[in-house]
Structure formats: C-alpha cells, structure tokens
Amino acid sequence: MTILDNEHRAAKLEADAVPSKMHLAFRGNPVSPLDYARHARVVSEEAYASEGNRQTIHRLFITAAALSLLSFIPERVSDILKLTVGVEVTRDARGWSSEYFSNKTEEDRSVEYLPDQLTPYLDDLILLGADPGPQGRNLLHLYRHRVQTLSPLFARTDLRRAYSSVRIFQLVKERSGHGPHAARKSITDYMAKIGGTPEQIMDLLGHRRISTSEKYYSVFAETTRRTRTLGVISNLREELARDRTFRLPNGKLIDLNRIARDLDRSV
C-alpha cells in the first residue's frame, strides 16, 4: 500500500506539471480583458442592428452582457447563471449592485456598484431591445416585472429559466475563441503585466487560498519580468552606443565595454 501510495503521488505531481489542453490553447491564442470588452461592443451593435427573430436578438444581448461582465469581473459560469434580478443583482438610479457568495469557494463576491461600463449591457438584459422611454420608464417597468417573477439575469426567452452553462460556454467561445473560464486567465495575465500582486488576484478572482493565485500568477509573471528586463537592457545598450564613457557621481570611471560583454553573457 505504501508503494502504491507513492506511485499515485508521483503520478499526480507529473500530471500537475503538464499543462492542460485548455491551458495550451489559451497560451497559443491569448486574449485580454480589453479583447472581451471589444467583442461585447461588437455583439451589442449586432443586436441593435439585427432584423432577426426575437430569439436571435435575445441571444445576442445575452452574449454581449456575458462578454462585458467577463471583461471586468471574470466570475465562474455557475456564479453568473445563479444571478437573480432583485436578489443577487439589483438596479437603482446609480447603477447595478451584486450581493452573493461563490458556489465553489463560498467567498463573498458582493460589489456595492458594478463598473459604469457594464450598466448599458446589463440594462439590455432587462430591455432586450425595447426603448427605455422617457426617464427610463420602460426599464423600470420591465425591471419590476423581472423582480416579481424572480427572473434570472441571464434568462432564456421565457424570462423564467436561466441559460445553461453549456450554452453560455458556446456563445462566449464563438466570439472570443475560448470558454468563459479563460477570462480568469486573461485577468491574471493582465494583473501580472501591470504589476499586480497575487493578493490582488486572489481578491479579484475570489480564490480561497493564496497558493492558487500564486500558481496562476507565476505562469505569466516570469515572462513579463524577463520582457521588462530585456527592455531595460536594450535601453542601456542604446545609451552605451551613444556614449562610450561614463562616470559615477563620485568620479569613478566605468568600463562600458566590459558591461556590454557582461550583458551579452547574461542574455
């Protein structure tokens, strides 16, 4: 039993070290949070310009809202689909708010007010192409109806049943090339690129343990650090090429040729 246990552990370590097919696909065709936002804008414009049937237009609004939400708050699909109008997500004069806990980690995912950029996309899930009317009267009327019927935010055309996770996956992948979960990888890469910390990623993605955030953070952070270092080296090379003599503030003369050779060896 001891031998078998050791074999199982070794196999698990080996499996963990091998990137999944989904991970490799994302690395081969990475997307950024801004890419999700751009896709959302395009799909929204298609929805308003569409002359298709009600189901087609409804599907476009659902896709645009999902993409826009993933660009800012890359939640798990199970958490997105459980959002009920008037319960987990509410709308007032200032915008949309959320109040719920993650299904997987039980972490508090409440946001006092979601980013303003998301408001028109979430409003469209209530209006579904209807004219907001004077002072937003149609929006208020339709919103109250959705609240009374406990309608899911990402509802099907009957406004009573939520979209399935499989369907949301398909709609998002058709536009971005990846499923919704890839948005979590994209925001992690983005945070690493702009100098974010694993602690910030943990808070943004709702990870239960910091080790999880560090695991995903390290994938792109090392590449980013190397790119920045090479950029510094490149700038230094340009300075060396312009001026072959350099003295420190204390007057000490620096051998620039030796530094250039050291840089070559380090790269």
Buried (B, 14 or more C-beta within 10 A) or exposed (E): EEEEEEEEEEEEEEEEEEEEEEBEBBEEEBBBBEBBBBBBBBBBEBBEEBEEEEEEBBBBBBBBBBBBBBBBBBBBBEBBBBBBBBBBBBBEEEBBBBEBBBBEBEBEBEBEEBBEEBBBBBBBBBBBEEEBEEEBEBBBEBBEEBBEBEBBBBBBBEBEEBBEBEBBBEBBEEBBBBBBBBBBBBBBBBBBBEEBBBEEBBEBBBBEEBEBBBBBBEBBBEEBEEEEEEEEBEEBBEEBEEEEEEEEEEEEEEEBEEBBEEBEEEE
